[in-house]
Structure formats: C-alpha cells, structure tokens
Amino acid sequence: MTSKHGYAHQRECIKTNASLFATVGNDAWQGEMTRRNGRAMPQQHTPQQQEQHATRDVAQNDKRIRLDTVTKRWDDPPAVDGISFDVAPGQFVILLGPSGCGKSTTLRMVAGLEQASSGRIHIGERDVTDLPPGDRGISMVFQSYALFPHLSVADNIVFGLLSRKVPKPERRQRLERVAQLVDLEAYLDRKPAQLSGGQRQRVALARAIISEHPICLMDEPLSNLDARLRGEMRREIKALQERLGMTVIYVTHDQVEAMSMGDRVILMQGGRIVQDDTPDALYDRPASAFAASFIGSPAMNLVRLAAGADGAIIEGEPHVMIAEHAAVGGMLGIRPEDIEVATPASPGVPAEVVDAEYLGADTILRLAVGSQVMRARLAGKPVVTKGSACRLAWSLDRSHLFAADGQRRDDLTRFPVATRDNAQAGEGVRRVASRALHPSNRIADRGLDHTPDHTPDLTQDRNPSRHR
Amino acid sequence: MIQNADRRMQVYGALLLLPAALLLATFAYLPTVATLFNSLFLPGFRGEPAEFVGLENYQLLIEDDTFWQVARNNLIYALGTIPTSIALALGMALFVNARLPGRGFVRMAYFTPTILPMIAAANIWMFFYAPQIGLFNAMLGWLGLPGVNWLGDPNVALASVIVMTVWKEAGFFMIFYLAALQSIPPELEEASNLEGTSRWSFFWRVTFPLLMPTTLFVLINALINAVRVVDHLFILTKGGPNNATNLLLYYVYENAFSFFDRTYAATITVVILLVLAVVATVKFTVLDRRTHYQ
C-alpha cells in the first residue's frame, strides 16, 4: 500500500509526536497543552493516577481516555447510564452493542458532540467534559464519512489543518505523507462524488490521520461498505492504528469487527456496560446471557434449565442431568462449535435433527433437544436427514451457566455430559455417520467414509485456536 | 433498416417535445418576435396602417430622458432589493434552522408576507407609509421626530418601495434556503467542529458553497422579480412622484395603455429582453461552472 520510505517516515513522525506538536507553533492549544501538562503534572497526580501513568511521556498521556460515571439523559431511561472505563494509550477499544444501546452516544460524548448530563470525561490529564470538540485533541471518522461534497479530496483532507492555520508548506507536506499512507495519491483532485465507497472511507481516514491527534474515534466507519471491502478495510484500519500508535475507540454493532480489530471490547446494552474484556475472554467467558448471545455466529445456544430428578435438566429432556439443582430456572449456554453430534447409541443428550443449513466451510444443524432447539456447527457437509436421532456431547469447560437474570454463574456445579475425551465419542461419530448411511434408517445415499473431504471429523478439535 | 428505425426514434422524440414546443412557441417565442417586429413601426391611429420607421423608436428611446430615469430607478431598485433580500433570507433561514423555541411559529411568521397577494401587501404598507395616520410617522411622532412623506418625497419614495419589496421577498427566498440547509448533513458541521473550525469559517467554507445552487436560483428569481414589478406601484405610487418610483415594466405599461404608444412599449420591452438575455447567458456560462451541484 505504501512504500517503505513513507511507512518509516510516518512512524518517525509519530514517535516524535510531542516535539512535533510543540514545533507546530500555530497549533496553539496543543503546544500550550504540551507545556502545561509538562509543568503541572507532578502536583496534579493522585496516587492512583501515578500508578496508571507509568510513563510520564506527554504524548502518551494525551492518548489516555477516562470516563467516570458518564450519563446522558434525554428522557427516561437514560441513553447512557453511568458508564466508566479507562482506555490506555495506543489501545484499540471497541464499543459493541445492538442499536440503541448508547454506544454511539458514548462516543459522541467523548468527542464533545454531545454534552454529558453528568459524570466527567478526561483525556490525558485534562478534564474535557466541558471543552468544545475542537479543543479535545481528537479526530473522528463518521459512518457517513462526512466529507465536504464541494471540496476536492486534497481540500477535504487538509480542511482541519486550514482551520488550525497550519502554514501551507507544512500542509502540503503532511497531505503528501497521509495520501501515500492511505493510497489516495491518484485521487487528490477528485470530488468525493467521483470516488467509490472504499475510497471515500480512505479520505475520511486520511482526514482523521493528518490532524496527528493522538486519539481517533470511529463511529461504525465500515457499515456503508460491501462485505468484501469491509474485510479489507478492517485489516487496513487495524494496521494503520498499530503503525501510528493511535488510541482508537471504535463503535460497531458488528461482532466480527469487534472480535477481529479490538484489543478490548466493551459490550453495551441499554446504556450500560455488560462486559469489558478482551475479545477472547468475551468469547470464552461471556459475563451474561446477553453477551453470550451477542458474540458468535450463530450465537451461543441458550437453553432453559428445568428441575430434573437429580439436578437441572434441559427443559423437556429429563434423561440427562446438566448441573446441580441450583441452576434450575437459569440457562445453559453452549457455542454451536462446541457441540459434538454422535450416534444415538453414544452417551450424551438425546436430540433430533430439525434441519441443516449448508454454508460451504461448515454446516449448521438445528437440533431439537427436549422442548428447546440448539444449533451445532459441523465442518464440511455431513450427510444428515431431518428427523434422525442423535446424541449431543460437549466438554465441561465449554459449557456456561447463566442465572435466570442472565448473569453468569461459575459457582454452580456442572455435570459432565459425554465429551470428546470420552474414548467412545470418536467412535460414536463414525457410527452416527454410518447409521445415517444405513438403508434401513432411510438416510442418505452417500457415506462420510466415502467422502473423506466432507467428513465432519468430530474427533479432532475444530477450533484449535481457542485452546490457547 | 437501421436508418429507418433511427428516424422513427427521432420522430418519436420530436412528438414528445411537441406539446411543450407548441406552447412555448405560441406564448413565448411568437410574442417575442411580434414585439421585435412591432418595435420597428409607428402606431397606426384610427385604423390607419402602421408605418414602418426602422430604428426610429430606438432613436427615440435613447433620447428619452424618462426612459433613462426609469432604467436608473430600476437598477437602483434591483441593487437595493436583490442583495438585501437574499442576505436577509439567508440570515433568517440560518436562524430558523437552528434549534430555537417556537421554531415553527417563527418560520411561519417569516413566510407570511410571501403568501399575501402583492396588492394586499401594498395596501398594508400604504397604512405604514401614510403621511398623517401612518404607522411609521406615528412612531416617529412618539419619539418627537417630524414625519416623513414616505411615498410623496421623491428622495425617499423609491427607498420606501424597495423596503416593501425586501419585506415581501425575503420570506419567500428563506424557504429555499431553509430547504437547502436541511439537506446539508449535520455531520459536516460536527466534523468541522472537531477540527476547531469557527462557525464563521465553517459558514464561508462549507455552508455557503453548498448553498450556492440555491443562491443562484434565488438570484435569478430576484432579478426577474426586480424587472417584473408592476402591481405594487399601482397601489403605492403609480410611478410618481415625478417618475421617482417608475420602473421599467410600469413604464412599458404606461406607454402601452395610458399613452397608447404600443410600438414604443414594444421597443422598451425588446431592450429589457436583451438585458435579461445577457444576464441569463452570464448565469449559465460563468456562475454555473463555479457552482457545486450535488
């Protein structure tokens, strides 16, 4: 995308961010801030902050964002309800959640486009809660890109520099560098209307980068792109962020973006934080049934637990005890990719195939378990028939219990259902396949054994990456 | 075969254009040509045939002091009404586009003058301007100032007419600006706020250029209106005193229907048409190219 030279140059620039800000004499407030921070810091430090700020580097400090019980209330219930989090310098933080969960409002409060009803927002050492957006040292990429339609790409990119009265030679120099960085050199004279969606996105990125603000906020920047372009831009944005060492808060409702780009994901619902964790923790240990159902595609199976003879059972399926009695009324969560499907003769939870959805690399089976429906993800294209019986198994550490209010319950004892550790399991799969084949079972005409490339080889771990 | 099909398409296209072309020809081009033709004659009185005099009417026009006074009046009128009403319209649109209490009411209040018929509006202003009982003079009286003969004083009359026109037109143009303002996405202002752009700077660098198509449209409309004024002169001044408020179209009317010099009226009309044609050409060639259309 860029030549090695431009790459190295940009890195150098970011490394010397602090001195750069100081030398840009016209960037008055930044120079001012740098100086003020440098002097005022020692007295202002609370012990807690001292701990947090291992580095006294001013540029690093400007990249830290701290929200302290921030609330935005238009009417009841509040759109954002007492949110607190702390973003470390250089972190890529995702605000994830369904529409209307307050994630965009939170971002806009950080940007200063909305005024917080209560709570404080700090950027670096400064309390920015009452500062106008332009004084916060942030740039932002909008969902609609917010490009100025009457200005050329070049004028769009340097718009902010002009506002900050950066002298012309420096403007040109920075434009050159940034255009190279986002691969827009050939389009500088065009109007936004003459660009493709992806190119417009790059212009928006370039405009954010050229300001050399240490913090970049992104509000669903990829949602107007088609799927393939989105994948590309995901990687590019992530690479840019790492290259430039920016702190990014990125709002999305797309869990794929959240999982693939974020160093940390803050999952929100109803104006509150549900879970604030790394992507893998969010996937492996969802804090609530909502978190469990929001991450993963298809989402985690959540089945209601009812009272059985010796413990909790899946509602309508009295034979297999899932967990201790206290779990009754709550939910059992298992990811579709963690479910093993075996023959009816194997140990496990009895189930019946409802239907199968073939997706290419894998197949999603819908299975009736008691009165509930669960999904299982199998590799390839296993041959299954609607209505055929099978048994489900999963390993204990891949199952999750949630209380009736949706909260995760790790204190409850889960009972083992047959797992792949069980010697029989591997055998079992092979048997369900051959049983499926058997003419007497009215099942399909093709055997898994004969089509090895489509075999759902359940004896092997399908998701080795998760066993870190 | 291909040529045949091609020709058929052309005929088809021509037929589609025909109704509009016919109407335009009958009501715009034919009268224009007839006017041009008429301007070359002297009017025939009492059934006598019109006498061809070539450019004599134009000669007369150039020597006609009243015409030049009227033309100057119209220029002053245009310069007085167009920039003021456009600036006022833009200002009002920016104001009512912002979040303010009773926004709908303010918008309606600004628009009300527009929905009044010209004659009715002129009658209202007659009351404002009346020398003895008029509102303005009454207000001046409260302040202890002597009244002004708003429509009777040749030095003030044209300005009084201009003020009334601005009052009437600004609300109308505001509606166009308001519509254009609302089509500007709010993120543009947010994006520029994030860069610390001042409101003033944002207006000149973003809002105003984006409103340019509207400004152009409004400008043309204002210009046409400036040349088209007849009705409120009837009520307010009848062109007086001493032609101080006489404008081109009213002068055309006077010549045609008061002095019954129809060919001279045609001559003035041709001159007006020429001026407007030049203005339209400038608009299409110069201003359009510099304007960003979305």
Interface residues (C-beta under 8 A of the other chain):
Chain A: W29 A111 G112 L113 P132 P133 G134 D135 I138 S139 M140 F142 S144 A146 F148 P149 H150 F159 G160 L162 S163 R164 K191 A193 R207 S211
Chain B: P185 E187 L188 E190 A191 S192 N193 L194 E195 G196 T197 S198 S201 R205 V206 P209 L210 M212 H292 Q294
